[in-house]
Amino acid sequence: MDRRELLKSLSAGAGVIATGAAGTAEAAAPKLKLLGKPQAFDYSWLKGQARQMASVAYLAAPRDLPKTLQGLDFDRYQNIRFKADRSLWARDNLSFQVRFFHMGLFFKDPVRMFEIVGGQAQEIAYDSTLFDFGKSGVKVGGLPNDLGFAGFRVLFHTDLERDVGAWLGASYFRAVGGDWQYGLSARGLAVDTGAPTPEEFPRFTAYWLERPAAGSNKLVIYALMDSPSVAGAYRFEIAPGQSHVMEIDAALYPRRKIERLGIAPGTSMYQTGENDRRLAYDFRPEIHDSDGLQMWTGAGEWIWRPLVNPTSLRFNSFLDSNPRGFGLMQRDQNFDHYQDDGAFYDLRPSLWVEPKGDWGKGSVQLVEIPTKDETFDNMVAFWNPEKKPMPGEELLYAYRLHWGRKPPVAPKLATVQATRTGLGGAAGVTRTYFSWRFAVDFAGGDLALLGKDTKVEAIVTTSRGSIELTSARPLHAIKGYRAIFDLKLPDDSTDPIDLRLFLKSVGQPLTETWVYQYSPPAPADRHLDRL
């Protein structure tokens, strides 16, 4: 069980801790304890703190948990629940409440929490009485008063039993859309993800929760980031809804030259799907939180890259300048394609990144890591600036995150509905060489308006090998078109082959651009009669 599944499990029971009638519990529950005197706070001050931190050597937080918290397994940790009637702002008739996660299991780094009221911040004290330890076996007497928290979850007034967002572990955070389903995660920052050197995981060491105005449906959260390579200050403004929107400002202060900086990273899971059946041993036809990377380039091109569970780590970079948007999407929302009545992969939200301002030159980068287990997040996508960050610099980034079924923008062209692959060759003709077939379905745009005599061409290019048996024909079941082609391999190499496809008519594109990276099997595995 990893952090992703843990958060899902904890969130599912977030509202069941309070006892008695809600009004009675709230009246009896004492207020949260606050430490010290209120101090003036604003985002400029927080950026100053981050800049100052970056000017000195990194100091790691102690990771020695109290003995009674050491060795907790998943079930015991799950028994530690925050008491709902002790929630921040539970008594105040506001649109939001906040509940905290306890330290333990994977979460060994203490996180400080502050409340902001009227521009004044005051620290929220850790207090063991905030938690019900149930059957966890934790001895409360062995917990220090300054233990700290692991993270927090946010609840919205429309449903105080299910949270709309959570911040837990390193710089990870997640949100739900209108389907109330968690899926992929976001991170504050990625450092050297997929690089030859070990990946670094910056963490949010403190959060400031700004008390919302009465009736406000927006919540502002600030966070301080630290790591051996970089310090940073973040501002989140969250607005739950059918599409959950987060406005994010980030100020980064590098301690060293960073080879691969990941801005607005999304982290997801892809095990098996219609285009990649390498690990299709489960009764469920597809298992994934996201099925593709969608990009809207600065030049206005829409690109769709299906995800793959590779046999070894794969890294792809898509050069761009001032991208208009990108994100890991869950386009396939058909329950029948998953047959999962527990994880509900058909309801998993997509995450669209909308850059604000001038991001300059760089690339959207995709890292795909092999996995045999659906609890392991093995897909990462982020923006990597062309210029490598250097010590002493201030890097400012602003962007919106949209969590939900659909991104806020979509191409006017037809989009990819499915990608399927299998053995190539013509039916009824004996195969004399190995080839691999691709069938890509498009729908939307103007495809449904095309007459039966309209000539539609599939434009396919490949980095190696040759393309054959290409066709594009109407697919009436989806009011779209299906493009089919075979890739004939040039040699015995197993090096990846890059493919590119779109449909056009009378010289005009009809669809977004489909891109794919195919890894040929070893020569001994290139069977002509079976997969």
Stockholm file with secondary structure:
# STOCKHOLM 1.0

chainA/1-531         MDRRELLKSLSAGAGVIATGAAGTAEAAAPKLKLLGKPQAFDYSWLKGQARQMASVAYLAAPRDLPKTLQGLDFDRYQNIRFKADRSLWARDNLSFQVRFFHMGLFFKDPVRMFEIVGGQAQEIAYDSTLFDFGKSGVKVGGLPNDLGFAGFRVLFHTDLERDVGAWLGASYFRAVGGDWQYGLSARGLAVDTGAPTPEEFPRFTAYWLERPAAGSNKLVIYALMDSPSVAGAYRFEIAPGQSHVMEIDAALYPRRKIERLGIAPGTSMYQTGENDRRLAYDFRPEIHDSDGLQMWTGAGEWIWRPLVNPTSLRFNSFLDSNPRGFGLMQRDQNFDHYQDDGAFYDLRPSLWVEPKGDWGKGSVQLVEIPTKDETFDNMVAFWNPEKKPMPGEELLYAYRLHWGRKPPVAPKLATVQATRTGLGGAAGVTRTYFSWRFAVDFAGGDLALLGKDTKVEAIVTTSRGSIELTSARPLHAIKGYRAIFDLKLPDDSTDPIDLRLFLKSVGQPLTETWVYQYSPPAPADRHLDRL
#=GR chainA/1-531 SS CCHHHHHHHHHHTTTCCCCSCHHHHHHHSCCCCEEEEEEECCHHHHHHHHHHHHTSCCCCCCCCCCGGGTTCCHHHHHTCEECGGGCBTTTTTCSEEEEEECCBTTBCSCBEEEEEETTEEEEECCCGGGEECTTSCCCGGGSCTTCCBSEEEEEETTEEEEEEEEEESTTEEEECCTTCCCCCEEESEEESTTSSSCCBCCEEEEEEEECCCTTCCCEEEEEEEECSSEEEEEEEEEECSSSEEEEEEEEEEESSCCSSEEEEEEEECEEEBTTBCTTCCSSSSCEESCCEEEEECTTSCEEEEECCCCSSCEEEEEEEESCCEEEEECCCCCGGGTCCSSSCGGGCCEEEEEEESCCCEEEEEEEECCCSCTTSCCEEEEEEESSCCCTTCCEEEEEEEEEESSCSCCCSSBEEEEEEEEECSCTTSCCCSCEEEEEEEEESTTGGGCCTTCCCEEEEEESSSEEEEEEEEEEGGGTEEEEEEEEECCSSCCCCEEEEEEEEETTEECBCEEEEEECCCCGGGCCSSCC
#=GC SS_cons         CCHHHHHHHHHHTTTCCCCSCHHHHHHHSCCCCEEEEEEECCHHHHHHHHHHHHTSCCCCCCCCCCGGGTTCCHHHHHTCEECGGGCBTTTTTCSEEEEEECCBTTBCSCBEEEEEETTEEEEECCCGGGEECTTSCCCGGGSCTTCCBSEEEEEETTEEEEEEEEEESTTEEEECCTTCCCCCEEESEEESTTSSSCCBCCEEEEEEEECCCTTCCCEEEEEEEECSSEEEEEEEEEECSSSEEEEEEEEEEESSCCSSEEEEEEEECEEEBTTBCTTCCSSSSCEESCCEEEEECTTSCEEEEECCCCSSCEEEEEEEESCCEEEEECCCCCGGGTCCSSSCGGGCCEEEEEEESCCCEEEEEEEECCCSCTTSCCEEEEEEESSCCCTTCCEEEEEEEEEESSCSCCCSSBEEEEEEEEECSCTTSCCCSCEEEEEEEEESTTGGGCCTTCCCEEEEEESSSEEEEEEEEEEGGGTEEEEEEEEECCSSCCCCEEEEEEEEETTEECBCEEEEEECCCCGGGCCSSCC
//
